[in-house]
Amino acid sequence: QVQLVESGGGLVQAGGSLRLSCAASGRTFSKYAMDWFRQAPGKDREIVATISWSGARTTYADSVKGRFTISRDNAKNTVYLQMNSLQPEDTAVYYCRGTDGVNRYWGQGTQVTVSS
């Protein structure tokens, strides 16, 4: 089983940057594909970015392409989301998720608020 803990959220002005981290427990972290999701008030949870177990493959939602970068450090059991050029519409609770294709594990989320 994998436990995930997000950190790095906060309040930032439009145009600013934040880096989210998701720390995983367990020795099998490197076997998990990792994703970042977000959920804004009154909206469905949406996927933001994904990264393969090796880090070789990444995908992004169109809304964040060119602004967000997902990465991982398997030696530190951590996945990151670098968020640049933040806009008010990026305001949401951000969650990381780990999956091995069978099991899915979620973190508790971290709030990101972007002021205009």
N, C-alpha and C positions, 0 to 999 in steps of 0.2 A: 504494500500500500504506500501511496505517496501523499504527503501533506504539503500544501502550497501556502506560502505567506507572501502577499504582495506588500510593497512599500514604495515610497517616493511620490505619492500623490500630494496635492496641495492646491493653493490658489496662485494663479499666475495671470499676468496681463496678456491680452492678445498680442501675438507676435513672439511671445516668450517660449521657453523650452522647459521640459521636465524629462527626467529619466525614471521610468518605473522599473522596479526589480521584483522578481518572483523567485523566492528561495524555496527549494524543494528538499524535503527529507528523504532518506532512503537511498540505497546504493544503486537503484535501477534507473535513476533519473536519465541517464544517457540513452536509455531505450525508448524514451517517450518523445513523441512529437508534442510540441508545445504551441499554444495559441494564446493570443490576447483577444478578449471580448470587451465590449463596453455596453452599458445600459444607461440611457438618459431617462430622466423622469417622464413617465407616461409613454415610453417607447419600448419596443421589444429589444432584447439583448441582441447585439450584432457582432459579427466577427470583425476584427480589426487587422490581425496579422497572424501568420502561421510560420513555423519553422520546423524543419525535419529534425530527426534525432541527431544527425551529424552536423546540422547547421548549413548543409550544402544547398538546401532549397528553402526559399522563403516566398510567401505570397502576401499581398496586401489588398485591403478594400480600396476601391477607387477613390474614396473620400480622403484617404490618408497617404496615397502614393506620392512619393517625393518629399514627404514631410516626416513620416515615421520610419524608424528602422528597428526591426526585431533582430536580436542576436542572443547567443547563449554561450555560457562557459560551463562545460560539463565537469570540469575539474572543481568548480565551485558550486555545482548543482544549482545554477541560477540562470534564468532567462531575463532579458532586458527588453524594454521598449523605449527607445529614444524618440521623443516627440518634439519636433521643432515647428516653428511658425504656427503655434497653437491659435485656434480661433474659438469664439464662444460656443460654436456648435460642437466642439470637442468635449464640452462639459458632460461628464458622465461618471458613473462608477466603473472602474476598469478591473477586469477579472482575468486571471490567467487560468489556463486549463491544460492538463496533461493527459495524453491518451496513448495507450499502446495498441490501439485498434480494438480492444475488447473493453477495457476499463477506462473510465474517465474520472478525473479528479479536478475539483475546483478550489480556488482560493476564496478568501472571504471578501475580497475586493478592496480597492483603494479609490478614494474620491479625487477626481480632477475637476477643478473649477477654473474656467477661463473668463476673465472679466473683459468687457469691451472698453 
